[in-house]
Amino acid sequence: MSSITGKEPAHWHDAEGRHRMPDPRMTEFYPERWWDSDERAYVTHLQTHEGEKTDPKPRSADSPLVRDLFELLQAKLSECESIRALIVAHRELEASKAALS
């Protein structure tokens, strides 16, 4: 893992960028209502990392390969939008033809 904003408190990560603070969600018998503001912010940070695994966002420090992959992803998403529009248009055309007959 690594920092997301670059402004995270130093005690959240070790020198290699791994999380060193325990996840309060994993501590048995430690309900959220007892968490302090640092723990709440840390959990939000962890949730952001978790979201990045399923829906990554571009970062300024991304390598050229990662930037190219984001560009490819955007092209594929645009292609899917076009296909959906074609499906809708074709259905509308079929419905118009059926109404005329």
C-alpha positions in Angstrom: 0.0 0.0 0.0 1.0 3.6 -0.2 -0.1 7.0 0.7 -3.1 8.4 -1.3 -2.8 12.2 -0.7 0.9 12.3 0.4 -0.4 14.1 3.6 -1.2 11.1 5.7 0.2 11.0 9.2 3.6 9.3 9.4 2.4 6.7 11.9 0.0 5.2 9.3 2.7 3.8 7.1 6.2 2.3 7.5 9.2 3.2 5.4 8.1 0.9 2.6 4.6 2.3 2.5 2.8 -0.6 4.2 0.1 0.1 6.8 1.5 -0.2 10.3 -1.5 1.0 12.3 -4.0 -1.7 13.2 -7.4 -1.5 11.4 -9.9 -0.6 14.1 -12.6 -2.5 12.2 -10.7 -5.7 12.8 -10.4 -5.3 16.6 -13.0 -7.4 18.3 -15.2 -5.7 20.9 -14.1 -2.2 19.7 -17.2 -0.6 18.3 -17.0 2.4 15.9 -18.5 4.7 18.5 -15.2 4.4 20.6 -12.9 5.3 17.7 -11.0 8.5 17.9 -10.7 11.0 15.0 -7.4 9.5 13.9 -8.8 6.0 13.8 -11.9 7.3 11.8 -9.6 9.1 9.3 -7.4 6.0 9.1 -10.5 3.8 8.3 -11.5 6.2 5.6 -8.0 6.0 4.2 -8.2 2.2 4.2 -11.6 2.3 2.5 -10.1 4.5 -0.2 -7.4 1.9 -0.8 -10.1 -0.9 -0.9 -12.1 1.1 -3.4 -9.0 1.6 -5.5 -8.8 -2.2 -6.0 -12.2 -2.3 -7.6 -12.4 1.1 -9.2 -8.9 2.6 -9.6 -8.5 6.3 -10.3 -5.6 7.9 -12.2 -2.8 9.4 -10.1 -0.3 12.0 -11.0 2.6 9.6 -10.2 1.3 6.8 -12.5 3.8 5.2 -14.9 3.3 5.6 -18.6 2.0 2.1 -18.8 -0.7 2.8 -16.2 -1.6 6.0 -18.0 -1.9 4.0 -21.2 -4.1 1.4 -19.5 -6.4 4.2 -18.2 -6.6 5.5 -21.8 -7.5 2.0 -23.0 -10.1 1.6 -20.3 -11.7 4.9 -21.2 -11.8 3.8 -24.9 -13.5 0.6 -23.9 -16.0 2.4 -21.8 -16.8 4.7 -24.7 -17.2 1.7 -26.9 -19.7 0.2 -24.5 -21.7 3.4 -24.4 -21.9 3.4 -28.2 -23.1 -0.2 -28.3 -25.8 0.6 -25.7 -26.9 3.6 -27.8 -27.0 1.3 -30.9 -29.2 -1.2 -29.0 -31.6 1.5 -28.0 -31.7 3.0 -31.5 -32.3 -0.4 -33.1 -35.1 -1.2 -30.6 -36.7 2.1 -31.4 -36.4 1.5 -35.1 -38.0 -2.0 -34.7 -40.8 -0.5 -32.6 -41.4 2.1 -35.3 -41.6 -0.5 -38.0 -43.9 -2.6 -36.0 -46.2 0.4 -35.4 -46.4 1.0 -39.2 -47.4 -2.5 -40.1 
